[in-house]
Amino acid sequence: MGRFDWRTGAVVVVVAVSVLVGMVALAQGNGSNNPPPPAPSKPTRAQLEFAVWGSGEEIAAYQAVVDAWNASSQDTKVTMTSWPDASSMLADLRSGKTEPDLYLLPRSELATTMEEGDNIGLLDLINEREIPIGDDFARAAVQAFSHDDDLQCMPYTASPMVIYYNTDLVDFEAMDAEGLPTPREDHASWKMAELRAAVEYASRPRRGTRGIYIEPSLRGLAPFIYSGGGQVFDDPAEPTSLALGEDGSADALQETLELLRDPRLTLSAKQLSRRTPLQWFERGKLAMIAGFRSLTPQLREAGVSFDVLPMPSLGSSRTVADLTGICIAPGRPGRTGAAANFLSYLVDDEAIGRIAETGYLQPAKLTVALSEAFMQPEQQPEHGTVFTQSLRNMVLQPLLVPEAELEALVAPDLVDLLTTPYFEDLREDLRAIDEKSRTLLDPDYEPEESDEESDGESDDPSGASPSGPSGSPSVPDVEPSSTVTDDRKRD
């Protein structure tokens, strides 16, 4: 230890300092050529676009759902674009003006969407995310968006057609006291005889009220046809024509039209030229209209006293529905998974509940459709259970590419059906409508020439039939008779 004197210590210090200086210089030299690696960057969030349509209240509710997602998601940000109606949204989508990752779709547009390749199958994506599609959703709604052994779009809303009625014009307690037939107290079902009694009861000429209006369209007449044991199309999967002239359909329409085309009981042409049926209903001048859940908030706001009943039965309870789904667009493999994750959030009970609270939409998810978010027991209608009970009675229409074109093709004939006071042969006129539909539905159809056509011998140079659909003379604007049954007692 004696050999480590002050000289030795000084040498050690000098050596240590030299080594330290060399190391610093070396580090500085290396730094000029090889800078240290940058700090890891924050992962980029996937950007998705969600396309919707609806009223202002619905759009605000959708935006709230999107905002809640964006606030909680670390890897995906969703931007929402909106339109006032489905047709304007689809026009922009199909023209390429907008290219959303997810979008709402009416079921009536599903066939065209699949044909144009604007959606992808969802079954595998849904199974991966363990969405209980078979247990929690209305079976008919799932079937409505299923095709080719796959789920084409996620069922989102399912609103059956029901009858809205003005409770000031249709008083079932008073009718019962008069010995008139009335529906069951729980409003679970009613028959055509009870409908006729209510319509006649509400039609009061001195007060200018009419009993009922049903839209002259295939969709408007379909519940009556199905309920009476008929069919709208000749084949439920691949129709080649309408089937209005077949026995069951013609019999159901015969019974239905006896009521719906009675000029004392329904809106006249003059009234329809002045206001829509809904406007007459809101003014308290029309007792009954057929419609879907979307009418409810509007009628509440209008201050109408109203309730709902299922579509009347001609033998069995049947109705049609307004259905929408959520589709995922193809061609985006990098974003498909993110879109499916957002889809699973959209059909979560809490998210659907926010939309259902607006009152416009009836969820296809039963857990929400049966909740207070949708039922809203403190508001009109009193018998809101009619909406959910009618789900089991829905009849799905075939997936038709030319659905809008078919409605337009036969529209004049259906108007005639509901305005012509009588027919020489209703069944023959219905068969003529069926035959007309084949020109659109059956690509192999070749109409047969009649003897008159081949000989050029027709009494009518226009070629129109002297009576029946599309050839019937216009019906005069007949005001209701003052001799409607029991009207003098009430007025």
Secondary structure, DSSP 8 states (H G I E B T S, - for coil): -TT--HHHHHHHHHHHHHHHHHHHHHHHHHHHHS-----------EEEEEEEE--HHHHHHHHHHHHHHHHH-SSEEEEEEEESSHHHHHHHHHHTS---SEEEEEGGGHHHHHHTT-----HHHHHHTT--HHHHB-HHHHHHTEETTEE-SEEEEEEE-EEEEETTT--HHHHHHTT-----TT-S--BHHHHHHHHHHH--GGGT-EEEE--SSHHHHHHHHHHTT--SBS-SSS-SSB-TTSHHHHHHHHHHHHHHT-TTTB--HHHHHHS-HHHHHHTT-EEEEEE-TTHHHHHHHHT--EEEEE--BSSS--B-EEEEEEEE-SS-HHHHHHHHHHHHHHTSHHHHHHHHTTSS--BSBHHHHTSHHHH-TTSS-TTTHHHHHGGGGB------TTHHHHHHHHHHHHHHHHH-S--S-HHHHHHHHHHHHHHHH-TT------HHHHHT--SSTT---SSSTTTS---------TT-TTHHHH-
